[in-house]
Amino acid sequence: MKVITINHEKAPIINAQKGDTISVNVINNLEEQLALRWEGLRLIKSTPCDKTKGLILAGKACAYRLVADQVGKFSYQSEFKMQRDEGLDGLIVVSSPDNEHP
């Protein structure tokens, strides 16, 4: 079974504090297109994938900016089930600057 990794890690956790802007640069080194979704966080901007309806073609890149405007656990994952099954499915943890729990 193929495993998709991010920076040589399977589904790394993205940690942020409430109020942070999260910047994620994705370079698609797969031999297939991919599309990411961000569950629970507000997407400010994604370029240049805005022009391709969110698809990142093989060999291409996309930059995402998200707002961590609420404390909690959220997720990022591929829009494609096969890629999720191969590991493109991770967690985003947003904590309070004063360590409050949601």
Phi and psi in radians as a Rosetta constraint file:
Dihedral C 1 N 2 CA 2 C 2 CIRCULARHARMONIC -1.313 0.35
Dihedral N 2 CA 2 C 2 N 3 CIRCULARHARMONIC 2.502 0.35
Dihedral C 2 N 3 CA 3 C 3 CIRCULARHARMONIC -2.148 0.35
Dihedral N 3 CA 3 C 3 N 4 CIRCULARHARMONIC 2.234 0.35
Dihedral C 3 N 4 CA 4 C 4 CIRCULARHARMONIC -1.575 0.35
Dihedral N 4 CA 4 C 4 N 5 CIRCULARHARMONIC 2.284 0.35
Dihedral C 4 N 5 CA 5 C 5 CIRCULARHARMONIC -2.086 0.35
Dihedral N 5 CA 5 C 5 N 6 CIRCULARHARMONIC 2.800 0.35
Dihedral C 5 N 6 CA 6 C 6 CIRCULARHARMONIC -2.139 0.35
Dihedral N 6 CA 6 C 6 N 7 CIRCULARHARMONIC 2.053 0.35
Dihedral C 6 N 7 CA 7 C 7 CIRCULARHARMONIC 0.907 0.35
Dihedral N 7 CA 7 C 7 N 8 CIRCULARHARMONIC 0.729 0.35
Dihedral C 7 N 8 CA 8 C 8 CIRCULARHARMONIC 1.164 0.35
Dihedral N 8 CA 8 C 8 N 9 CIRCULARHARMONIC 0.324 0.35
Dihedral C 8 N 9 CA 9 C 9 CIRCULARHARMONIC -2.181 0.35
Dihedral N 9 CA 9 C 9 N 10 CIRCULARHARMONIC 2.481 0.35
Dihedral C 9 N 10 CA 10 C 10 CIRCULARHARMONIC -1.452 0.35
Dihedral N 10 CA 10 C 10 N 11 CIRCULARHARMONIC 2.072 0.35
Dihedral C 10 N 11 CA 11 C 11 CIRCULARHARMONIC 0.819 0.35
Dihedral N 11 CA 11 C 11 N 12 CIRCULARHARMONIC 1.099 0.35
Dihedral C 11 N 12 CA 12 C 12 CIRCULARHARMONIC -1.122 0.35
Dihedral N 12 CA 12 C 12 N 13 CIRCULARHARMONIC 2.590 0.35
Dihedral C 12 N 13 CA 13 C 13 CIRCULARHARMONIC -1.408 0.35
Dihedral N 13 CA 13 C 13 N 14 CIRCULARHARMONIC 2.312 0.35
Dihedral C 13 N 14 CA 14 C 14 CIRCULARHARMONIC -1.686 0.35
Dihedral N 14 CA 14 C 14 N 15 CIRCULARHARMONIC 2.106 0.35
Dihedral C 14 N 15 CA 15 C 15 CIRCULARHARMONIC -1.864 0.35
Dihedral N 15 CA 15 C 15 N 16 CIRCULARHARMONIC 2.409 0.35
Dihedral C 15 N 16 CA 16 C 16 CIRCULARHARMONIC -2.609 0.35
Dihedral N 16 CA 16 C 16 N 17 CIRCULARHARMONIC 2.919 0.35
Dihedral C 16 N 17 CA 17 C 17 CIRCULARHARMONIC -1.925 0.35
Dihedral N 17 CA 17 C 17 N 18 CIRCULARHARMONIC 2.649 0.35
Dihedral C 17 N 18 CA 18 C 18 CIRCULARHARMONIC -0.947 0.35
Dihedral N 18 CA 18 C 18 N 19 CIRCULARHARMONIC 2.313 0.35
Dihedral C 18 N 19 CA 19 C 19 CIRCULARHARMONIC 1.728 0.35
Dihedral N 19 CA 19 C 19 N 20 CIRCULARHARMONIC -0.255 0.35
Dihedral C 19 N 20 CA 20 C 20 CIRCULARHARMONIC -1.247 0.35
Dihedral N 20 CA 20 C 20 N 21 CIRCULARHARMONIC 2.694 0.35
Dihedral C 20 N 21 CA 21 C 21 CIRCULARHARMONIC -1.794 0.35
Dihedral N 21 CA 21 C 21 N 22 CIRCULARHARMONIC 2.212 0.35
Dihedral C 21 N 22 CA 22 C 22 CIRCULARHARMONIC -1.733 0.35
Dihedral N 22 CA 22 C 22 N 23 CIRCULARHARMONIC 2.136 0.35
Dihedral C 22 N 23 CA 23 C 23 CIRCULARHARMONIC -1.895 0.35
Dihedral N 23 CA 23 C 23 N 24 CIRCULARHARMONIC 2.222 0.35
Dihedral C 23 N 24 CA 24 C 24 CIRCULARHARMONIC -2.243 0.35
Dihedral N 24 CA 24 C 24 N 25 CIRCULARHARMONIC 2.136 0.35
Dihedral C 24 N 25 CA 25 C 25 CIRCULARHARMONIC -1.836 0.35
Dihedral N 25 CA 25 C 25 N 26 CIRCULARHARMONIC 2.105 0.35
Dihedral C 25 N 26 CA 26 C 26 CIRCULARHARMONIC -1.933 0.35
Dihedral N 26 CA 26 C 26 N 27 CIRCULARHARMONIC 2.170 0.35
Dihedral C 26 N 27 CA 27 C 27 CIRCULARHARMONIC -1.963 0.35
Dihedral N 27 CA 27 C 27 N 28 CIRCULARHARMONIC 2.078 0.35
Dihedral C 27 N 28 CA 28 C 28 CIRCULARHARMONIC -1.464 0.35
Dihedral N 28 CA 28 C 28 N 29 CIRCULARHARMONIC 1.730 0.35
Dihedral C 28 N 29 CA 29 C 29 CIRCULARHARMONIC -1.632 0.35
Dihedral N 29 CA 29 C 29 N 30 CIRCULARHARMONIC 0.180 0.35
Dihedral C 29 N 30 CA 30 C 30 CIRCULARHARMONIC -1.378 0.35
Dihedral N 30 CA 30 C 30 N 31 CIRCULARHARMONIC 2.928 0.35
Dihedral C 30 N 31 CA 31 C 31 CIRCULARHARMONIC -1.635 0.35
Dihedral N 31 CA 31 C 31 N 32 CIRCULARHARMONIC 0.313 0.35
Dihedral C 31 N 32 CA 32 C 32 CIRCULARHARMONIC -2.517 0.35
Dihedral N 32 CA 32 C 32 N 33 CIRCULARHARMONIC 2.846 0.35
Dihedral C 32 N 33 CA 33 C 33 CIRCULARHARMONIC -1.278 0.35
Dihedral N 33 CA 33 C 33 N 34 CIRCULARHARMONIC 2.779 0.35
Dihedral C 33 N 34 CA 34 C 34 CIRCULARHARMONIC -2.480 0.35
Dihedral N 34 CA 34 C 34 N 35 CIRCULARHARMONIC 2.800 0.35
Dihedral C 34 N 35 CA 35 C 35 CIRCULARHARMONIC -2.511 0.35
Dihedral N 35 CA 35 C 35 N 36 CIRCULARHARMONIC 2.295 0.35
Dihedral C 35 N 36 CA 36 C 36 CIRCULARHARMONIC -1.838 0.35
Dihedral N 36 CA 36 C 36 N 37 CIRCULARHARMONIC 2.603 0.35
Dihedral C 36 N 37 CA 37 C 37 CIRCULARHARMONIC -2.200 0.35
Dihedral N 37 CA 37 C 37 N 38 CIRCULARHARMONIC 2.607 0.35
Dihedral C 37 N 38 CA 38 C 38 CIRCULARHARMONIC -2.084 0.35
Dihedral N 38 CA 38 C 38 N 39 CIRCULARHARMONIC 1.912 0.35
Dihedral C 38 N 39 CA 39 C 39 CIRCULARHARMONIC -1.557 0.35
Dihedral N 39 CA 39 C 39 N 40 CIRCULARHARMONIC 2.100 0.35
Dihedral C 39 N 40 CA 40 C 40 CIRCULARHARMONIC 1.612 0.35
Dihedral N 40 CA 40 C 40 N 41 CIRCULARHARMONIC -0.177 0.35
Dihedral C 40 N 41 CA 41 C 41 CIRCULARHARMONIC -2.022 0.35
Dihedral N 41 CA 41 C 41 N 42 CIRCULARHARMONIC 2.599 0.35
Dihedral C 41 N 42 CA 42 C 42 CIRCULARHARMONIC -1.440 0.35
Dihedral N 42 CA 42 C 42 N 43 CIRCULARHARMONIC 2.178 0.35
Dihedral C 42 N 43 CA 43 C 43 CIRCULARHARMONIC -1.467 0.35
Dihedral N 43 CA 43 C 43 N 44 CIRCULARHARMONIC 2.098 0.35
Dihedral C 43 N 44 CA 44 C 44 CIRCULARHARMONIC -1.432 0.35
Dihedral N 44 CA 44 C 44 N 45 CIRCULARHARMONIC -0.815 0.35
Dihedral C 44 N 45 CA 45 C 45 CIRCULARHARMONIC -2.779 0.35
Dihedral N 45 CA 45 C 45 N 46 CIRCULARHARMONIC 2.565 0.35
Dihedral C 45 N 46 CA 46 C 46 CIRCULARHARMONIC -2.483 0.35
Dihedral N 46 CA 46 C 46 N 47 CIRCULARHARMONIC 2.097 0.35
Dihedral C 46 N 47 CA 47 C 47 CIRCULARHARMONIC -2.335 0.35
Dihedral N 47 CA 47 C 47 N 48 CIRCULARHARMONIC 2.558 0.35
Dihedral C 47 N 48 CA 48 C 48 CIRCULARHARMONIC -1.532 0.35
Dihedral N 48 CA 48 C 48 N 49 CIRCULARHARMONIC 0.233 0.35
Dihedral C 48 N 49 CA 49 C 49 CIRCULARHARMONIC -1.182 0.35
Dihedral N 49 CA 49 C 49 N 50 CIRCULARHARMONIC -0.199 0.35
Dihedral C 49 N 50 CA 50 C 50 CIRCULARHARMONIC -1.012 0.35
Dihedral N 50 CA 50 C 50 N 51 CIRCULARHARMONIC -0.573 0.35
Dihedral C 50 N 51 CA 51 C 51 CIRCULARHARMONIC -1.382 0.35
Dihedral N 51 CA 51 C 51 N 52 CIRCULARHARMONIC -0.219 0.35
Dihedral C 51 N 52 CA 52 C 52 CIRCULARHARMONIC -2.055 0.35
Dihedral N 52 CA 52 C 52 N 53 CIRCULARHARMONIC 0.452 0.35
Dihedral C 52 N 53 CA 53 C 53 CIRCULARHARMONIC 0.981 0.35
Dihedral N 53 CA 53 C 53 N 54 CIRCULARHARMONIC 0.640 0.35
Dihedral C 53 N 54 CA 54 C 54 CIRCULARHARMONIC 1.525 0.35
Dihedral N 54 CA 54 C 54 N 55 CIRCULARHARMONIC -0.123 0.35
Dihedral C 54 N 55 CA 55 C 55 CIRCULARHARMONIC -1.399 0.35
Dihedral N 55 CA 55 C 55 N 56 CIRCULARHARMONIC 2.408 0.35
Dihedral C 55 N 56 CA 56 C 56 CIRCULARHARMONIC -1.949 0.35
Dihedral N 56 CA 56 C 56 N 57 CIRCULARHARMONIC 1.930 0.35
Dihedral C 56 N 57 CA 57 C 57 CIRCULARHARMONIC -1.236 0.35
Dihedral N 57 CA 57 C 57 N 58 CIRCULARHARMONIC 2.764 0.35
Dihedral C 57 N 58 CA 58 C 58 CIRCULARHARMONIC -0.952 0.35
Dihedral N 58 CA 58 C 58 N 59 CIRCULARHARMONIC 2.295 0.35
Dihedral C 58 N 59 CA 59 C 59 CIRCULARHARMONIC 1.437 0.35
Dihedral N 59 CA 59 C 59 N 60 CIRCULARHARMONIC -0.036 0.35
Dihedral C 59 N 60 CA 60 C 60 CIRCULARHARMONIC -1.824 0.35
Dihedral N 60 CA 60 C 60 N 61 CIRCULARHARMONIC 3.008 0.35
Dihedral C 60 N 61 CA 61 C 61 CIRCULARHARMONIC -2.274 0.35
Dihedral N 61 CA 61 C 61 N 62 CIRCULARHARMONIC 2.824 0.35
Dihedral C 61 N 62 CA 62 C 62 CIRCULARHARMONIC -2.602 0.35
Dihedral N 62 CA 62 C 62 N 63 CIRCULARHARMONIC 2.469 0.35
Dihedral C 62 N 63 CA 63 C 63 CIRCULARHARMONIC -1.974 0.35
Dihedral N 63 CA 63 C 63 N 64 CIRCULARHARMONIC 2.252 0.35
Dihedral C 63 N 64 CA 64 C 64 CIRCULARHARMONIC -1.986 0.35
Dihedral N 64 CA 64 C 64 N 65 CIRCULARHARMONIC 2.531 0.35
Dihedral C 64 N 65 CA 65 C 65 CIRCULARHARMONIC -2.249 0.35
Dihedral N 65 CA 65 C 65 N 66 CIRCULARHARMONIC 2.212 0.35
Dihedral C 65 N 66 CA 66 C 66 CIRCULARHARMONIC -2.175 0.35
Dihedral N 66 CA 66 C 66 N 67 CIRCULARHARMONIC 2.661 0.35
Dihedral C 66 N 67 CA 67 C 67 CIRCULARHARMONIC -1.811 0.35
Dihedral N 67 CA 67 C 67 N 68 CIRCULARHARMONIC 2.188 0.35
Dihedral C 67 N 68 CA 68 C 68 CIRCULARHARMONIC -1.550 0.35
Dihedral N 68 CA 68 C 68 N 69 CIRCULARHARMONIC 1.355 0.35
Dihedral C 68 N 69 CA 69 C 69 CIRCULARHARMONIC -1.707 0.35
Dihedral N 69 CA 69 C 69 N 70 CIRCULARHARMONIC 0.077 0.35
Dihedral C 69 N 70 CA 70 C 70 CIRCULARHARMONIC -2.591 0.35
Dihedral N 70 CA 70 C 70 N 71 CIRCULARHARMONIC 2.608 0.35
Dihedral C 70 N 71 CA 71 C 71 CIRCULARHARMONIC -1.424 0.35
Dihedral N 71 CA 71 C 71 N 72 CIRCULARHARMONIC 2.419 0.35
Dihedral C 71 N 72 CA 72 C 72 CIRCULARHARMONIC 2.683 0.35
Dihedral N 72 CA 72 C 72 N 73 CIRCULARHARMONIC -2.969 0.35
Dihedral C 72 N 73 CA 73 C 73 CIRCULARHARMONIC -1.954 0.35
Dihedral N 73 CA 73 C 73 N 74 CIRCULARHARMONIC 2.294 0.35
Dihedral C 73 N 74 CA 74 C 74 CIRCULARHARMONIC -2.316 0.35
Dihedral N 74 CA 74 C 74 N 75 CIRCULARHARMONIC 3.120 0.35
Dihedral C 74 N 75 CA 75 C 75 CIRCULARHARMONIC -2.390 0.35
Dihedral N 75 CA 75 C 75 N 76 CIRCULARHARMONIC 2.774 0.35
Dihedral C 75 N 76 CA 76 C 76 CIRCULARHARMONIC -2.211 0.35
Dihedral N 76 CA 76 C 76 N 77 CIRCULARHARMONIC 2.551 0.35
Dihedral C 76 N 77 CA 77 C 77 CIRCULARHARMONIC -2.884 0.35
Dihedral N 77 CA 77 C 77 N 78 CIRCULARHARMONIC 2.826 0.35
Dihedral C 77 N 78 CA 78 C 78 CIRCULARHARMONIC -1.235 0.35
Dihedral N 78 CA 78 C 78 N 79 CIRCULARHARMONIC 2.612 0.35
Dihedral C 78 N 79 CA 79 C 79 CIRCULARHARMONIC -1.279 0.35
Dihedral N 79 CA 79 C 79 N 80 CIRCULARHARMONIC -0.272 0.35
Dihedral C 79 N 80 CA 80 C 80 CIRCULARHARMONIC -1.776 0.35
Dihedral N 80 CA 80 C 80 N 81 CIRCULARHARMONIC 2.161 0.35
Dihedral C 80 N 81 CA 81 C 81 CIRCULARHARMONIC -0.964 0.35
Dihedral N 81 CA 81 C 81 N 82 CIRCULARHARMONIC -0.751 0.35
Dihedral C 81 N 82 CA 82 C 82 CIRCULARHARMONIC -1.030 0.35
Dihedral N 82 CA 82 C 82 N 83 CIRCULARHARMONIC -0.705 0.35
Dihedral C 82 N 83 CA 83 C 83 CIRCULARHARMONIC -1.231 0.35
Dihedral N 83 CA 83 C 83 N 84 CIRCULARHARMONIC -0.619 0.35
Dihedral C 83 N 84 CA 84 C 84 CIRCULARHARMONIC -1.090 0.35
Dihedral N 84 CA 84 C 84 N 85 CIRCULARHARMONIC -0.766 0.35
Dihedral C 84 N 85 CA 85 C 85 CIRCULARHARMONIC -1.089 0.35
Dihedral N 85 CA 85 C 85 N 86 CIRCULARHARMONIC -0.469 0.35
Dihedral C 85 N 86 CA 86 C 86 CIRCULARHARMONIC -1.569 0.35
Dihedral N 86 CA 86 C 86 N 87 CIRCULARHARMONIC 0.076 0.35
Dihedral C 86 N 87 CA 87 C 87 CIRCULARHARMONIC 1.992 0.35
Dihedral N 87 CA 87 C 87 N 88 CIRCULARHARMONIC -0.014 0.35
Dihedral C 87 N 88 CA 88 C 88 CIRCULARHARMONIC -1.521 0.35
Dihedral N 88 CA 88 C 88 N 89 CIRCULARHARMONIC 1.248 0.35
Dihedral C 88 N 89 CA 89 C 89 CIRCULARHARMONIC -2.804 0.35
Dihedral N 89 CA 89 C 89 N 90 CIRCULARHARMONIC 1.928 0.35
Dihedral C 89 N 90 CA 90 C 90 CIRCULARHARMONIC -2.412 0.35
Dihedral N 90 CA 90 C 90 N 91 CIRCULARHARMONIC -3.123 0.35
Dihedral C 90 N 91 CA 91 C 91 CIRCULARHARMONIC -1.978 0.35
Dihedral N 91 CA 91 C 91 N 92 CIRCULARHARMONIC 2.490 0.35
Dihedral C 91 N 92 CA 92 C 92 CIRCULARHARMONIC -2.080 0.35
Dihedral N 92 CA 92 C 92 N 93 CIRCULARHARMONIC 2.152 0.35
Dihedral C 92 N 93 CA 93 C 93 CIRCULARHARMONIC -1.963 0.35
Dihedral N 93 CA 93 C 93 N 94 CIRCULARHARMONIC 2.082 0.35
Dihedral C 93 N 94 CA 94 C 94 CIRCULARHARMONIC -1.915 0.35
Dihedral N 94 CA 94 C 94 N 95 CIRCULARHARMONIC 2.066 0.35
Dihedral C 94 N 95 CA 95 C 95 CIRCULARHARMONIC -1.845 0.35
Dihedral N 95 CA 95 C 95 N 96 CIRCULARHARMONIC 2.844 0.35
Dihedral C 95 N 96 CA 96 C 96 CIRCULARHARMONIC -1.434 0.35
Dihedral N 96 CA 96 C 96 N 97 CIRCULARHARMONIC 2.482 0.35
Dihedral C 96 N 97 CA 97 C 97 CIRCULARHARMONIC -0.994 0.35
Dihedral N 97 CA 97 C 97 N 98 CIRCULARHARMONIC -0.473 0.35
Dihedral C 97 N 98 CA 98 C 98 CIRCULARHARMONIC -1.768 0.35
Dihedral N 98 CA 98 C 98 N 99 CIRCULARHARMONIC 0.333 0.35
Dihedral C 98 N 99 CA 99 C 99 CIRCULARHARMONIC 1.133 0.35
Dihedral N 99 CA 99 C 99 N 100 CIRCULARHARMONIC 0.414 0.35
Dihedral C 99 N 100 CA 100 C 100 CIRCULARHARMONIC -1.219 0.35
Dihedral N 100 CA 100 C 100 N 101 CIRCULARHARMONIC 2.648 0.35
Dihedral C 100 N 101 CA 101 C 101 CIRCULARHARMONIC -1.823 0.35
Dihedral N 101 CA 101 C 101 N 102 CIRCULARHARMONIC 2.590 0.35
